[in-house]
């Protein structure tokens, strides 16, 4: 992996107490100007992440629960534990837990270094 200056983790976005995001790890990528960030997200039943974007790819995996994933320009998918998903850079999307329990997803992002990981929309 290429080494470069350390970038301080960005404060988590304010999801209004709706969901919990825990940064698992962060490090430089072999792609110049990019870093890799891994996040565990817990979404309570009936809660939505809200429409948002990321400054790079999101590669995700549903660990628990059932989550609907709406991605602008695509058909909304219902994802269950064991399902994966890919979200292109800068594409608005929204995840909602439909129950019966708390949804959990592990996402790995390959994003532009130094930019906020999440930009909430409207």
C-alpha positions as CSV (number, residue, x, y, z in Angstrom):
1,X,0.0,0.0,0.0
2,X,1.2,3.5,-0.8
3,X,2.0,5.6,2.2
4,X,1.1,9.2,2.6
5,X,0.3,11.8,5.2
6,X,-2.1,10.7,7.8
7,X,-5.6,12.1,7.5
8,X,-7.5,12.8,10.6
9,X,-10.8,10.9,10.8
10,X,-13.8,13.1,9.9
11,X,-16.5,13.6,12.6
12,X,-19.5,11.4,11.8
13,X,-22.4,13.1,10.1
14,X,-25.4,14.0,12.2
15,X,-28.0,11.4,11.5
16,X,-30.2,12.9,14.2
17,X,-29.9,9.8,16.4
18,X,-31.5,7.7,13.7
19,X,-28.7,5.3,13.1
20,X,-25.3,4.4,14.5
21,X,-22.1,4.4,12.4
22,X,-18.9,3.1,13.8
23,X,-15.7,3.5,11.9
24,X,-13.9,0.1,12.0
25,X,-10.7,1.1,10.2
26,X,-9.2,3.7,7.9
27,X,-6.0,3.7,5.9
28,X,-4.3,4.8,2.7
29,X,-5.2,3.2,-0.6
30,X,-2.8,2.1,-3.3
31,X,-4.8,4.5,-5.6
32,X,-3.2,7.9,-5.3
33,X,-5.4,10.4,-3.5
34,X,-7.8,7.8,-2.1
35,X,-8.2,6.1,1.2
36,X,-10.1,3.1,2.4
37,X,-12.6,3.4,5.2
38,X,-14.7,0.6,6.7
39,X,-17.8,1.4,8.7
40,X,-20.3,-0.7,10.6
41,X,-23.8,0.8,10.5
42,X,-26.8,-0.2,12.7
43,X,-30.2,0.9,11.6
44,X,-33.2,0.5,14.0
45,X,-36.5,-0.9,12.6
46,X,-38.3,1.7,10.5
47,X,-35.4,4.1,10.4
48,X,-33.9,5.4,7.2
49,X,-30.4,6.7,6.6
50,X,-31.8,9.6,4.6
51,X,-30.6,10.4,1.1
52,X,-26.8,10.9,1.0
53,X,-23.7,10.4,-1.1
54,X,-20.1,9.4,-0.7
55,X,-17.0,10.7,-2.5
56,X,-16.1,7.2,-3.8
57,X,-17.3,3.7,-4.2
58,X,-19.3,1.9,-1.4
59,X,-19.0,-1.9,-1.3
60,X,-21.5,-3.2,1.4
61,X,-22.7,-6.4,3.0
62,X,-25.8,-6.9,5.1
63,X,-24.8,-8.6,8.3
64,X,-28.3,-8.8,9.9
65,X,-31.8,-7.7,9.3
66,X,-33.7,-6.7,6.2
67,X,-32.9,-3.4,4.5
68,X,-34.4,-1.7,1.5
69,X,-31.7,0.0,-0.6
70,X,-32.9,2.9,-2.8
71,X,-30.3,4.1,-5.3
72,X,-31.1,6.9,-7.7
73,X,-31.6,5.6,-11.2
74,X,-32.1,2.0,-10.0
75,X,-34.9,-0.2,-8.8
76,X,-35.1,-0.3,-5.0
77,X,-33.8,-3.6,-3.7
78,X,-34.7,-5.5,-0.6
79,X,-31.5,-6.9,1.0
80,X,-31.3,-9.6,3.6
81,X,-28.4,-10.9,5.8
82,X,-25.7,-12.2,3.4
83,X,-26.6,-9.9,0.5
84,X,-24.1,-7.5,-0.9
85,X,-24.5,-4.2,-2.7
86,X,-22.4,-1.7,-4.7
87,X,-23.0,2.1,-4.9
88,X,-21.1,4.2,-7.4
89,X,-19.3,7.4,-6.3
90,X,-21.5,10.4,-5.8
91,X,-24.8,8.6,-6.4
92,X,-27.6,9.5,-4.0
93,X,-29.0,6.5,-2.0
94,X,-31.1,5.7,1.1
95,X,-31.2,2.6,3.3
96,X,-34.2,1.7,5.4
97,X,-34.5,-1.1,7.9
98,X,-37.8,-2.9,7.5
99,X,-37.5,-5.2,10.5
100,X,-38.1,-7.3,12.3
101,X,-34.8,-6.5,14.0
102,X,-32.1,-3.9,13.8
103,X,-30.3,-3.9,10.4
104,X,-26.6,-4.1,10.4
105,X,-24.3,-3.5,7.4
106,X,-20.6,-3.4,6.9
107,X,-19.5,-1.0,4.2
108,X,-16.0,-0.5,2.7
109,X,-15.5,2.8,0.9
110,X,-12.7,3.8,-1.5
111,X,-13.0,7.5,-1.3
112,X,-11.1,10.8,-2.0
113,X,-8.8,11.4,0.9
114,X,-9.6,14.4,3.1
115,X,-13.3,14.7,2.0
116,X,-16.2,14.0,4.3
117,X,-17.2,10.4,4.1
118,X,-21.0,11.2,4.0
119,X,-22.8,14.2,2.5
120,X,-26.5,14.3,3.6
121,X,-28.9,15.6,1.0
122,X,-32.0,17.8,1.8
